[in-house]
């Protein structure tokens, strides 16, 4: 690998929607789940592709980039808020701020073309994710509130010697993971001139009954609610779990639980394994408290349900807690059942109570404070269609993420690169804890390199 290789920016431009309707001229108000994300980082995920063979005379990078820009412009017609910028109206007398998207403000989505003198294998072969990967994304260390001056969407295409990486940085106060990958899916379909089979974005905002659409925060200065989190030194590794391994884990977990009418899911069983193994790797005292959280899509948990195309943040965390001894001395099934119970408690009634409490006392999540010490944080979802995004050059060979929202114990779940119901995990841990995890017999018996 060329250790001295650096990203070179070749060009940048801004992309606006191909056309606009009247909705794109109106203020786009943010819901509670959006406003609470203002101090978090942008979502940074991207896909790595091989270049078509050099014998394929039809492929030309300049032509390819122009087609990407054109299909992005068409995609933004459906996702028009991403072409705008955040705006704030301050009421000094009430000591409040109304933050919303001005869809006509700003230059549009940024599109960057960069080059790097490395090959695809330099990105996927190292044991740890190479540091250079964070340079595949725009908005490094930006928080969502920066969307007042930065684009809400920035796409960087980094051309490698034998491939390219499309990195997409999207404001997390505007979208969650479901909306984010839905954007990718529709962009891919439009690029290939296919009919759109993914969920078109639904821009009707969801608010608790009696609230909205304008929600003001009880702040007037950014230092009251924006703090910039910097992660400690972390190693980042990808681990692969085959569909057969996951099936065995699920079967084992369900055999070990007390009689229940609810089956433990594959992801709950895998998350329980990871929680156990990370807890052991941390070498905690037996009575120390440990936490495991799992992201939950709320669209189907509310009554009435929201459409899967709901554009915005509709997520909450299911949280389970136990002492280190309890996690390590009980069975996998016992631990998985704790997670299952936490997920099942996210009912319509519970969620409405959460949002109504937030409305009475609004706050903004702080990355470094929202999760307790010794937490294992399971994020994203292997259900998102990542490897189905084909921009006319074949399926992606890998998915990678940027610097954003990484904390000790962060576990990001991905659709397995080998398909067939497999799952890849990106795990972020301090170096000594990662070394202990790599030596954990229970973990390495099941995980392979992604």
N, C-alpha and C positions, 0 to 999 in steps of 0.2 A: 504494500500500500504506500502511496505517496503521502508520507506524514506531513509534508510541507504544503500540500495542496490547499488552495484557498478558493472560495467561491468568487467568481467574477461576474458582476452585474453587467449585462450587455445592453439591455434596454428596459424601459418601463412605459406603460401607458395606462389610461383609465378607460374602463368599459361601462357604458350605460345601457339600460334596457333598450331593446330594438324598437319598442313602441311603448306608449304609456296610456293608461286610461285614467279616468277621473279619481279613482281610489288612490293612485300613486301621487296625487297632488294634495292629499289630506294629511294632517298629522297622524302618525301611527303611535298609538298610546301603548305603553308597556304595562303588563300585568304584574302582580306581586312576585311571581316566580322569576320574572325577568329583572325587575328592579333589585331584587335581593342579590343578583349576581354581579353588580356593578364593580365590585372590587376584586373579582376573580380574573384570571387570564382568559384571553381568547382561546377557542378550541383550535388546536393545531394537529391535524392528521393529514397524512398524504400517502400516495401510492407510487410504488417503484415499478417501472416498466423496462423491458428489454427493447432496444431499437430493432426494427425489422432488419433482416439480413442485409449486408452491404450490396448483395446482388439484387435486392429489390429496388429497382430504379424508380419505382413510384413514390418511395418515401423521401421527402425533403423536409428538413426541420423548419425552414421558413414557411413553407406551405402548411405544415402541420400546425404551427403556432397561429397562423391566420385563421385556420379552421376552428381552433380552440377558442379564439377570441370571438369569432362569429357565433359559435354555439353558446358561449357564455352570455353574450348579449341577448340571445333568444331566451336563454334560461332565466335571466334576470327579469324578463317580462312577468314571469310567475312569482319570482322572489324579489319583487321590486323594493321592499324595505332595505335589502342589503346594499342597494346603490345609494342610499341616503346617508345621513350622519345624525348623531345624537344632538339634541338641543335642550337647553334648560331655561325655564322661566322661574325666576326667583321672586318670592314674596317676602320682603324683609320684615314687614309688619307681623306676618304669621310665622316667620322663621321656617319657611318651607321652600322646597324646590320641586318643580314639575319637570321631570325628565322624559322625553319622548323622542321618536325618530322623525326628523324633518326629511321627507322622502325627496324633496327637491333641493336639499342642501348638499354641498360637496361635489366632488368630481366624478363619483361613481366607484366601481370596484377597481382596485389596482391590479395590474397584470404585469408580472416581472419575468423577463427571460434572463437566466444566469447560466454560467458554464462552470464545470469542475473537472479537472484532469484526474479523474478516478474512474474505476469501472464498477459495474453492478456488484461484482463479487466483493469489492472493498467495503460495500455497505452491509451485505448480508452475511458474510463469513465470520467476522470477528465475534468473539464470545459476548462482549458487551456492545451495546449500541454505540457506534463511533460518535465522538463529540461533534464531528462535522455535520451530523444530521440536523442539529438545531439550527444550522445556517440554511437549511432547505425551506425555512419558513420566514415570512415577514412578521412584523409585530413582536419581535423578541422581547419578552418580559413586559409587554404592554398589558394594562388592565382594561376591562371593558369600558370603564368611564372615559378612557382615551378615545373612544369612538366619537367624541365631540370634535376632534381634530384629525383623527386617522380614519381611513376607510373601514367600514364595517366588514368588508370582505376583501381579502388580498390573496391572489393566486400567484405562486412562484413556480415556474417550470425551470428546473435545473437540469441542463443537458450534461450527461456523462459521456465518456468515450463510447460506450456500447449500450447506453440506455438513457433514461431520463426519469426525473422524479417530479410529480405534481403535488406541491404542498399547498394546502388550503387553510388559511387562518380566518376564522369567522367569529364575530363577536358573540360571546357566550351570554350576554344580556339580551340577545336577540333570538338565539336558537339554543336548543339542547341537542343531544346526540341524535335523537330520532329525526329532527328537522335537518340537522347537518348532513346526515347520510342520505336523507331523502333528496336533498339538493344535489349531491353527487350523482345519485341514480338517475334523476331527471336530466341532468346535464349530459350524462353519458348517452341516454336514449336520444336526446335531441341531436347530439354530435353525430350519432350514427344514423340520423334521419329515420329513427324507428318511431312507432306510435308510443305514446307515453303510457306505460303500464303501472308506474309507481304512483304513490299518493300525491296528487296535486296539493300544493299548500293551501290551507284554509286559514284566512286572515281574521276571522271573527275572534275577538279576544275573549278569554274566559276570566270572569271575576266572580268572587263570592257574591251571593245574592244581596242586593242593596248597595253594592259598591261599583266603582268604575264609571266611565272609562278613564277618567282623569284621577290619578293617584299621586298625591304629593308626599315627598319624604320630609321628615322633620329636621332638615339640615339646610344650611345656606352656603357653607364652605366645604370644599372637598376634604380638608383635613379632619372633618368631623366623621367621615364615613369611608374614605379611601385610604388603604394602607398597601404598600407595595411589598409583597412577600418575595423573599429570595430563599430558594431551597438550600439546605446544607449539602455537603458533598454526598452524592448518590451514585451508585452503580445501577445501570439499567440493562436488564437482560430479558430476552424473549425465551419462553419455554413452550413446548408443544405437547398437547395431550391428544392422543388419537381417539377416534370415536369408540374404539374397543375399550380403551382405558377408562373413558368417561362412563361407558355403559356398566363396566365392572364396579366403578365407584358408586354409581347410582344404585345398583343392585345391593351392594354391601351396606350402604347407608340405610336403605329401606328395610333390610333384614334386621338391622340393629335397633330400630326404633320401637317404642311401645306402640300398641295398636292405635292406628289413626286412620281417619277416612281421607286424609290428604297424602298424596304421594310426594316424596322429596324429589325435586327436579334435578336434572343433570348439573345445572349451574350451582344450585344450592349445595350439592354433594362436593363439587370441585372447590367451591368457595370455602367449605368447611375444612377440606384438606389443606388448603393454602393458609387459612387462619391458624390451624394447628401447627403447621410446619414453620411459619414465620414466628409464631409465639415461642416455639422451642428455640429457634435460631437467635431470638433476642435474649435468651438466658435470663428470663425474668424470675423474680422471687415468686414462690408459689401462691402467695396471697395478693400479688399485684393484679390490678384490674386490667382486662384486655377488652377491646371493642372490635367488632367486625360490622362494617356497613356495606349495604348493597344498594346501588342505584335502582330505583323503581320507576317505570313509566306510568304516569297517573292517568293517561288518556282512557284506559279501559277500566280504571278503578273508580272514577267518578260516576255519579248517577244523576242525570243521563250521561252516557259516555261521550267523550270528545272524539272527533274523527282522528284517525291515525295521521292524517295530513295536517293536524293542528300545528300551526307555525308559531313556535315560541318555546318557552321552558315549561314543561309539564312533568317535572320529576321531583322526587323526594327520596330520602334515604331510609331504608329499613335498617334498624340498629339493634344488634344483639350484644350483650355484655356477659362476661363470666371472668372468674379468676384464672390465672395461668394454670394452676393445678387442675381446675375443672375442665378446661379445654384439653389438656394433655392426658388426663387420667380417664376421662370418659371416652366412649367410642366415637368414631366418625359420625355415626348416625345420631348420637345425642347432640353433637355440635351442629350438625346439619339441621336438626329439628329446631334448635334455637333460631337459626336463620329463617327457616320456614315460618315459624311463629311470628317473627318480626315482620316478614313480608305480608302475612295474612292479616295482620293488624292494621294495615293501610287501607281501611275501608273508606267509603264515601263520607261517613259521619266523622271519622277521625281526621281525614284530610280537610274537610270544611272547617273543623275546629282549629286546625293548624293555620289555615289561611285567615280565618277571622281573628285569631290571636295576633297574627302578623299585622293585620290592618289596624288593630288597636294600638300596636306598638311596633311600627315598621323598623326594620334593621337591615343591614347589608352584611352578607357573609364575608368573613375574613379567612383566607386560605389557611393561615397559620394557626387560627384559633378555633375554627369550626369543628375540627376533628380532635378528639382527645389524644393524649399520649398513648403509645402502644396500640394504636388503631391499625387495623388492616382494612383498607378502603377499596372495595371492589367497584370499579366504574365501567362505563360503556356497556356494550352488549354484543355477544357473539351472533345475535340474531340480525344485526345490521348487515345489509348487503354491501360488502366491501369489494370482494373479488369479482363481482359481476359488472364492475365499471370498466367497460372496454371502450377506448377512444379510437377504435379502428386499427390498433397495433397489437391486439391480443390482450389476454387477461393480465392483471398485475402479477408481479412475482413476490411482492412483499408490501406490507403496510407498516409505516413508521410514524412516530409522533414527535412533536417538538418539545421545547423546554416547559411549556405551559402546564400549570396545575399539578406539578410533581411534588410529592411530599414523601417522607419515609413511610413505607408500608403501602404505597399506592400500587394497586394491581389493576391494569387496564385489560379488559377482555376483548378479544377479536375473533372474528370468523377465522377458523383455521386455514392456513395457506394451502394445506394439503386437501382441503375439502372433506366431504363425506361426514359432516357432523363433528369434525375435530375442532378444537379450540386452542388458540394461542393466547398466552398471557404475557404481558409486559410488566415485570416486577421491578420496583424501585426501592432500593434499600441502602443504608450506609454500608461502606465496604466490608466491615467486619461481620455485619449481619448477613450480607449476601454470601460471604465465604462460608458461614455456618450453614446457610440454607443449601448451598451447593454440596455440602457434606452430609446433609440430612438423609438418612437411609430410606425413610418412608417417602420422601419427596423424590429423590433421584431414581427410585424404583419405578416411578410412574411418569416422570417428565423427561422429555428428550429435547434436544436443541431444535429451535424453530428454524 
